[in-house]
């Protein structure tokens, strides 16, 4: 704790002309004493690397399977149902994630939060190879809880780490490193899927062996998470402490969670939160229904690079010193809004054409394939740019990690609720109807 020296006359007699001084402990400040060197494992860059490793392994492999469409299975119906269950349970648990963080701490919650991804991959493997369905329901229920701890995609623990750990001039890049790690994991998973399925130009499911390396990589995530530093041990270059003021018990933390929902700025962002994952079900179903197996693998591989480009483009723009913060956020919003409008119109035209022609197993040797393939790349760029913008926007509301956990917990509850409704729509509506709504 920092200390101050306050000079003043002592009550004791003056001796030899010297004035006695008192040393008083100053109140605890928001700053750490300056240090000439920062231990590498306590720096914000190391924390970014650890979180990137965790999300490369867990959500990265999960994204690779999602980008294949229907988790690589032949039919999207069962995956849409189980995904809806998972996202629905996310809504229940996400609001109280701050309570778990309060009790267990960021590091342990981050580790527990990525446990479900390897089990989800195993359930898809068993269904693909043995037509086992019960494990998919179990895995979706488990993942509904674990990813509420993590807050999938975008999530309480990594959001509080992403938004509260870094310095102000590193925040956009920090978020970009985290979110691009998911895309990097997707690209590796997509490359593996493409390698195992490069000869299959027909519609159907991917070969079962594709799941094995993805499951193995996903299983490493919980162990990497244990290398993360707790907030009080992180040392920032600017000397500002990572703000973490935990409530004394879970009940008090729960009260704080619900009181945070009354903030005007959070309420106004609700439509954006709903939209952020509303369309996931349609995108996965679209790929599974219309593309060949190797076309789906190619889409999973290449769309990741588009996502990385979108993430870093937005991150570097938001960190630019040339514009004020409010101006940057306004331009970022207008840019993503324009891109999403273009993408929605493009999807509508392509879906209308596919509804008329009803193609099955479109392969990269066919010209019709590229109308949707290029669309998915542009969509990936736009989506990742938007997610980076949304997290940075929420992060600008406060510097306190406990408040960020509550805000992002609410954000996750809302956007997973939107995703759950999206999957419900996808299981009942036609592709054209789903596209128009989602």
N, C-alpha and C positions, 0 to 999 in steps of 0.2 A: 504494500500500500504506500502511495506517495506520502511524503511528509513535507511540512513547511516549517521554516524558522521565523518566529515572530519576535522581534527585538523589543525590549522595554525595560524600564527600571525595575530592579529587584527590590523586594521589601527588605532585603538584608542591607546592612550598612555597606557603603562604598569603601573599598579597600584599595590603596595604592592607585587611586584615580580610575580604577577599572569599573565598568558598569557590568553587573551580572546580567545574564540573559536567560530566558526560559525557552525551552523547546516544547512546542505544542504539536500534537498529532493533528494534521489537517483532515478534513472529511475525505472519504474515499472519492476519487475523481474518476472520470471516464477515460483517463489516459494512463498509459504505462510509462515507466521511465525509459528514456532513450537507450537503445542498445546498439553497440557498434556492429555486431553480427547477430543474425537470427539463426538458431538451430534449424537445419534443413527440414526436419520432421515437424517443426512447429510453424512453418511459414504458410501463408495462404496458398501459395502455388503448390505446395505438397498436398494440402487438403484438397485442392482442385484435382490433382492427379489421382488421389485415392478415390474420390467420388466418381471421377471419370472411369476408373477401373471397375468399380462396383457396377456402374450403369452400362458399361461395355458388356459385362458378363450377364447381368440379369435382364434389364429392359432391352438391351441390344439384341440378345438372342430371341427374346419374345417378339420384338419388332420384326426380326427377320422372318419368323414364322407367320406373323400377321400379314406381312407384305407378300407372302406367298399366296394369300387368300385362303380362308377357311383353315388356317394352321397347316396347310399342306394336304388336307384331306380332300377326297373327291367331291363331297357335298358340303355346302356351307351351313346347312340347317342346324345340325347338332352344335356346331361351334357358335352359331349365333345365339342359341338358347343358353348354353353354358356361359358365354361371355356376358349375356344379359344378367345372369345370376351373379356373376363375379362383380360386375359394376354396381348392381343393386345393393349387394352387401357392402361395397365400398362406401356408399352413401351413409349407411348406418354407422360404420366405424370411423369414417373420416373426420366427422365433427369432434370426436373425442380423442383424436390422435395426440393432441397436445397433452392430454392426461397421461398417456403412455410415455411420452417424451419426458414429462415432468418426473415420472417415477423411475424410469429405466435409463434415461439419458440418450443423447443423440446417437452415440456410437453403437450401442446395443440394439436400439430400435432400427437403425439403418441396416444392421446385419440381419435381424429377424425379417425385415421388410423384403429382402430379396430371396428368401428361402423358397417361396412358392413358384418361382420361374422354372427351376429344374423339374419340379414335380409336374407342372403344367406340360412341359415338353415330354415327360415320360408318359403322361396320359394320352397325348396325341400319338405317340409311338405305339402304345398298346392298342389304341383304336385302329390305327392304320394297319398293323400287323395281325392283331387277334380279334378285331371288331369289339373290343371291350368298351363299354359305355359308362359303367358305374364310376370308374376312376376319373373320367372327365368331369362328372358332377362333383366328386369329392375335391378334385384339384381346383375347380372353379370356386367352390365354397372356401377352401383354404386360402386361395389367392385373393378372394374378396377381403379377407382379414389382413393378410400380410401386406398386400399392396395398399391397404388403407394406412398401415403404419408407414410405408414408404411414400404413399400417395403417388400412384402410377403416372408415369408423365410428368406428368407433372404434379409434386407431392410435398407434404409438410416437412419431413426431415431434410431432404435434399434442398428444398426451397429455403428453409431457414439457414442451412449451411451456405447455399449459393448466395443468398441475399445479405446475410449478416456477417459472414466471415471476411469477405474481401474488402479491400480499400475502395473508396469511391471511384477512383480512376481505373480500377481493375474489375469492377462489378459486371459490366457488360461482357467482357472477355471471359470472366469466371463462369457466367451462365452459358456462354457459347461453348466453352470447353466441356462443361457438363452435358449440354444437350447434344453436341456433336459426337460425344462418346457413345450415345445411344445409336446415332446414325452410323458411326464407325463399326459398332457391334453388328448392326444390321447388314452392313456391307460385307463383313467377314462371314456372317451366317448365310447371306445371299450367295456369296462366292462358293461356299461349301455346297449349298443346295444346287447351284448351277453345275458344279463339277460332278456331282452324283447323278444329275438328271439331264445332262446335256444332250443325250441321244433320244430322249423321250419327247417327240413332237406331237403327241396326242393329248387329249383331255384326260383328266383323272387325278389320282393321288401321286404324291412324290414317293420315291423308293424309301422303305422304312429306315435303311441305314443312315439316311440323311439326318435323322434326329439325334443319333448317338453323339457326334462331336458337339452339337449345339447344347445338349443336356449337360455334357461334361464341362463346357465353358461356363454355363449358367451356374453350376454347382460351386464354382470358385468364388462367386460374388460375396457370400456371407463372411468368408474368411478375410477377404481383402478389406471389408468394411471395418474390421476390428483394428486396423492400423490408423483409423481416423483419430485426430486429437479432439478432446472435449473443448468446448468454447473457451473456458478460462485458461487453457494452455496455449491457445493460438496467439501468435505474435504478429501483428500487422506492421507494415512499413511506416504508416503514419502515426503509430503510437496509440491509436484509439483502441480501447478494449472492445472485445466482442461482447455485446450487451446480452446478458442472460440472467434474468431475475425470476427464478422458479418460485411457484407458489408453495406454501408449506405443506399442503396436502392435496390429494386428487380432487376433493370436493371444491376447494377454493379455485383450483385450476379450471374445473368444469364451469364454474360460475363466470370466470374470466372469458372462457371460450364464447359463451352465449352473449355476454355483454359486448364483445367485440363486433357482433353482427349488426349492432345498431348504428355503426359508423356510416355516415352518408356516402362516403367514397366507395365503400365496399358494396353497399346496396346498389349504387349506380353501375357497378361493374358486373352485376349478376347476368345480364344478357350475354356479355362477352364470355363469361365462365361457361354458360350453357352451350354456347356455340363451339367452344374450343375442342370438344370431343363428340359432338352431336353426330358427325358424319362418319365415324369410324366403321360402323357396320356396313354402310353402303360401299365404301372403298374396298374392304376385304371381300365382300360378296361379288362385286363387279369383276375383280381379278379372277376369282375362282370360277365364275360362270363363263367368262368369255375367252380366257387365254389357255394355251396349252401348258403342260407341266413345265417345260423348259422356258416358255415365255413368262410364266409366273416366277420362276427362279431368276430370270434376267431382270424382271421388274424389281424384285426384292433387292438384288445386288446394286443396280444402278440408281434406284430412287434414293438410296442412302446418301450418295454423293450430292444429289440435289439438295437433300436435307442439310448436309454439312455446309454447303454454300449459303443456303438461306440463314442458317444459324449464325455463321460468322459475319455475314453481310449486315444483319441486324445488330449483332453485338458490337461490332466496330463502329457502326453508325451511332449507336447510343452512347458510346464512350468518346465520341469526337468532341474536342474542346472548342470547336468553331461556333457552335450554336448553344443557346441556353437549353436547359433540361426540358422545360415546357415546350419549346419549339421542336426539339427532337422527337418528343413523344407525339406531338400533333402530326408531324410529317410521317412518322412511323405508322401511325394509325391510318392515315389517308393512303399510304402506300400499300399496306396489307389489305385494306378494304377494296382498293382498286383491283389488286391481283386476285382476290377471292371472287370478285364480281366476274372477272374474265374467266376464271376456272369454272364457276357455276354455269355460265352460258355455254362454255365448251363441253362440260359434262352433259348438259341438256341436249345439245345437238348430237353428240356421239350416242347417247342413250336412245334418243329417238330413232337414229339410224339402225342401231343394233336391235331395237325392238321390232323393227320392220324386217330385217334380214335374218335375225336370230342365229348369229354365228356361234359355233361351238369349237373350242380348242384353237383359237387363232394363234398362229405361230409366227415367229419373226421372219419366216420366208414369205409371208403374205402381207400385201400392202395395207390391208384393213387393220392389221395389228398396230401399226404406228400411230393411227389416229388416237387410240387410247393410251398407248405406251408413252408418247410424248406428253400427253395430258397428265399422266400420273407423275412424271418428272417435275412438271411445272407446279403441280399440286404439292408435291413434297417440299419444294423450295419455299413455297408460300406458307405452308403449315408450320415448318420449323422456324421461319422468320417470325411468324405470328406468336408462337409459343414463347420465343425468346423475349419478344416485346411484352407479352402479358406478364411474365415473371418479373421483368425489370420494372414494369409499372407498379405491380403490387409491392415490390421491394423498395420503391421510392416513398411509400407511405410512412415508414418508420425504420429506425436503425436497431430496434430492440428485437432480439432473436425470439423472445417468448411471444411478442405480439405478432411477429411474422408467422410463427407456427400456427397461431389462431386464424390469421387471415388466410393463409394457404390451406389450412384445414377446411375452412368454409368454402374456399374456391374449389377444392377437390370434391367436397360433398356435392356441390352444385354441378360441376362438369361431369362427374361420374354419373350423377342422376340423369343428365342429358344423354350420356352415352348409353345408359341402361334403357331409356325410352327409345333411343335410336335402334337398338337391337330388337326391341319389341316390335317396332314398326317394320323392320326388315324381315322378320319372320312371317308377317301377315300380308304385307303389301307387295305389289308387283315391282319390278326393277324401275320402271318409269315413274311410278308413284313414289317410291322411296327416294329416287333422285330429286324429284320436284320438292319434296318436303325436307330432305336431309341435306 
